[in-house]
């Protein structure tokens, strides 16, 4: 999505800025700014918010409604697309445009919107079941293509709306209605998946960490290209307490690894733990006194090779022993929607579109052979 001033349309091979596309823009490629300053109240719809008491979705909704005004964009040019699941009720509660779509297909619909309407700020709200099960293929390709959308993936490690079956992210051994003897699946790591698909922005946050969540969401919103933010979100009914160790004051400091660009990756009550490059490659955690402060990795999310960010995503990912939160990767490359629009514009320059000829034309064509130059025989 385009969330800041200064983003222009893609350049053609000659290096000039492409002209207005479809009469939607003023030629600058910007999502129109709001006419007047907006507040959180301006983004609250008149719909009754209906989730289970204690659901983490309430916190995320409140945080999103509070930070959207800081983007300074028109509500009429924001659209939230969701699939199926508890989190997918999100569009009803925001005073923006929205679409409650079908199971797993929200990234596909958002891709069409981003391509057709460069003046829109396009968001996807999805859950671990919606995005990673039936929607896995659509999610991967939206990220791989670097479509200009922002994806919020709520991960409560269980199916909530369909009443408590295990999901692709449920921990091994999780007992649910569909796994009464415990899940035998290896859980899927959404951050690792996104990095494997080479998404240009990947982050993670906790629903209860309002400051951290706001910081990651704001950075994702201002990123041009595919941005995925995994949000650990509590389900008090079917998977209560799944993230308690990350939230309790007596355990959070030793489990949460905060990623701060340009800063050594250290954590713990007294910053006594650090991340370093292991002797066999990859990243590992050790006591700073033992491994040496000079060996602690300085976090840089702008590293182009996703291998570094991928290694970060694997730290303690199975049992939540150590969980990195923050921005894993933040790089720039051409977006799919910009490239498609540039291609369409080049095609229009070659010949005027003639829909009548296309519809009334023949089903077959004869391609005349070109004369072969004498010296080419």
N, C-alpha and C positions, 0 to 999 in steps of 0.2 A: 504494500500500500504506500501511497505517497502521503507523508504526514508532515513534511517540512517544506518551507519555501526553497526554491532553487533547483528542484528536480525538473529537468527538461526532457523533452521527447528525445528518442534516440537519434544519433546522427546518421546521415546517409553516407555512402562510401566517399563522397567528396568532402565530408566533414562538416556539412551544414546541418542546421536543425530542421527536422521535418516540419511541414506546415500543419495547420490545424487538422485534426482527424474527425470526420463526421460532424463537424459543427458543434462539438461538445465543449471545446475548450477555447481559451483565448490565445492559444499558441505556446504557452509556457509549460503546459503539462502539469499544472498544479491542481490539487484538490482545493476547491474554493474555500477561502477562510470564512469564519463566522462573521456575520455583520456586527454583532455585539458580543461582549464577553459572556461566556456561559458558565453555569455553576452545576454542581452535581445534581441539584433538583431538576435542572433542565433535561437530564438524561434518564429520569425516572418516569416510566409509563404509568398509566392509570390502572394497570392490571394488578390484581392481588398476587403477591409473591407466594408461591405454594411449593415448599420443599419440606422435608421432615424436620422437626425441631432439632437443632444441633448440627444440621448439614453444613459442610464447609462451603457449599455453593453461595450461601448468604454472604459470607465474608468476601468471596471473590467478586460477586455482583456489586457489592458496596464499593470495593476498591476500584473496579472498572468504571463505575459511574462517577467516582471522585476524580480519577485521573484523565478521563476523556476530555473534560473542558480545557486541560492544559495543552492539548494538541492544537487548539484554536481553529478547528475545522467546522464546517457547516454540518449540522445533524442530518440534513437532507442528502448529504453526500457520503454518509456512512451507512454501511450495510453489514449486518451480522447474519451469517448462514450457519444453521445447525443441522444435525442429523437426528438420530433417535437416542433417547436416554434422558436421565435426570438433568444433566447439564444442558441438554438441547432445548430446554424451556427458556433459555437465556434471551432470545430475541423478543419474547413477549414483554420482558421487563425493562427494555431499553427504549427510550424515545428516539429511535433511529429507524431506518428501514431495516427489515429483517425477513428471513425466510426459514421456516421450519421444514426442512427437506426430508428426504428418505434415508434409510439406514445406511450409513457409511459413505454416502455420496456427496456430502457437503463440500469437500475439496474440489470435486468436479464442477459443481455449480458455481463455486467461487472462482474457479479458473475462467469459466465463461464470462463472468461479470468483470473480472480484471482485464480480460482481453478486449471486451466490447466497450467498457466504460473506464477509460483511464482517469476520469475525474472522480472516481469512487475510492473511498477508503474501505477495503474489503477485509472482513474478519471471518474466521471459522471458529465455532465453539463446539467441542466434541468431547467424548469420554474415552476411557481406555478400551471399552468394548466396542463402541461405535467406530472408532478410528483404527483400531489395531486388529480387529477380527474381520468382519465383513468389509470394512473400509480400508484395510491395510494396503491393497493395491493402489487405490486412489490417493491415499496419503503419500505413499512412496513417490509416485510420479509427479504429484504437485510439488514436492520438495526437490526432486531431481531436476525438474524443469526450471526451478527458481521462479515460480509464479509470484507475482507481487501481492501476496496475501499474508495475513498474520493469523496463525493457528494457535488457539488456546486449548490444550489437551488436559482435561481434568482426569487425574488418575487416583481413584479410590481403591483400586485393586480388587474390584468385584463388580458384578452386574447389579445395579441398584433398581432400575425401573422394572426389570423383569423378575425381581424378588429374590436376589441373592445367589445366583449361580457364580461359579468361579470365572474369572476373566483372563485374557492373555497376560496380564501383569500380576496375577495372584501368585503369592509365594508358594514354593513347593511345600506340600503337606497341608495346604489350606483346606479346612473342612467347610463345605457349603452344601446346599441342597443337591447340587449336581455332582459333588465329590464327597459323599458321606464318609469315605475312608481316607480322605486327603488327596489333594491334587498331585499328580505325578508329572505334570508339565514343568519344563524349565521356563520361568517367567521371562517375558519380553521386556527389554529396557527401551522405552520410547526415545530417550536421548541418544542412545547408541544407534538405534534404527535411523533417526533423523540424520545423524552424522554419517552413517554408512551411505545414505542417499545423497550426501553432500549438500544438505541444506546450508544456506549461507548465514543463517542466524539460528542458534539453538540455545535455549536457556531453561532453567528449572527454578521453581520457587515453592514455598509452602503457603497454604491458604491462610495460616494464622500469622505469618510474618508480613504484615501489611507494608512495612517500609521496603523490605526486600522484594516483595511481589510488585509493588509500584515501580521500583527502579527497573526491574527486568521487563515489565510490560511497556514502560515508556521507551526503553531502548528498542524493543521489538517493533513498536509502532512507528518509530522513526527510521527503521531499517527499510531500505528498498530491496525487495526480493522476498524469497520464502523465509518466513520466520516461524519457528515452533517454540512454544513455551509449555513445558510440562509443569503442571501444578499438582502437587500432592494435596489431595482433598479428602477430608474425613467423611466417611459414611457411618453415622452413629447407629444405624439399624442393622446392617448386614456385615460390616467389617469395622466395628467400633475399636478405636485405640490402635489402628494399624500404624500410625505415625507418632504415637505417644513418646517414644524414646527421642524423637527429634524435637519435641516440643517442651518436655520437662526441663526445668532449669538445672536439675542435678545431672542430666545426661546430655543435653543439647550441645554443650560446648565441646564435648569429646567426640560427637558424632557428626555435627554439621561442619563441612569444609567450605568456607565461604571463598568464592572466587572473585578477586578484586584485580582488575587490569593493572599491570605494572607493579604489583605487589607480590612478595614471596607467599607461597601457599602454605601458611601456618595456621594452626588451630589448636584447640584445647583450652583449659581454664587459664593457663599461663602461657599460651602459645608455645607449648613445649613439643608439639607434634608438627611434622612437616612432610611435604611431598617431594620426592627426588626421583631422578631417573635410575631405575634398577640396573644391576650389573648385566642383566640379560636383555636390556631394553625395557620398554614399558615404564610405568610409574608405580612407585610403592611408597608406603607411609612408614616413617620411623621417628624416633626421638631426636630432636634437633641436637641435643648434646652429644648423641652418638654419631649421627651422620654428618654433623657440621653445618652451621648456618649457611656457609657459602655454597653448599650443594643443594639447598632448597630451591625448587623451581620457581621462577618468577612468571606469574600468569600472563599470557599474551593470547587473547582470543582472536587476534588478527592473523595468526599463523595460517597460511593458505592450505597447507597439508592437513586434512582432517584427522590424521593419525594421532596427533597430540591430544586434541579434544576428545577423541574416541577413548584414548587411554584414561583420561580423566573420568569419563563416564562409567568406567568399569570398576572404579574404586569402591569396594564394599557394596556393590549394587545388589547382591543377592539377599543379604540379611540386614541391610540398612545399618551395618556397623559404622560405616563412614559414608556420608552422602554429600557430594559436592552440590552447591546451589549457587546460582548466579548465571553469568553468560559464559558458555563453553566456546562458542565460535561466532565470529562476527566479521565476515569478509564480503567483498563486493565482486560481482560479475554480472554480465548482462542478464536482464530478466526475460522470461519467456514471452510475456505479453508485449513488452516493448519490441522484441524481435518480430513477433507476428504482425504487429501494426506497421512496422517498417517495411516488411515484406509486402503487405497489402498495398501500401502506399506506392511502392516501386512498381507493382503490377498495374496500378491505376495510371501511372505516368506513361506506361507503354501504349495503352489503348483505352479509349473511353469504354466504360462498361455498357453492354447492350443486352439487357435481360430478354428482350423480345426475340432477338436472334438466337439466344441460348435455348429458350423454350420451344421455338419453332424449328430449330435446326434438326438435321438428320442424326440418326443414331450411329452412323458410320462416316468416316472421313477417308479421302484418298490423299495420301502424302506423295507428292511428286518427287521423283528422284532428282537430286542435284547433280549437275554435270560434274564429272570427275576430271580434275585438272590433268592435262596431258602427262605431266611428269610424275603423277602419282600412280600410274598403272604399273 
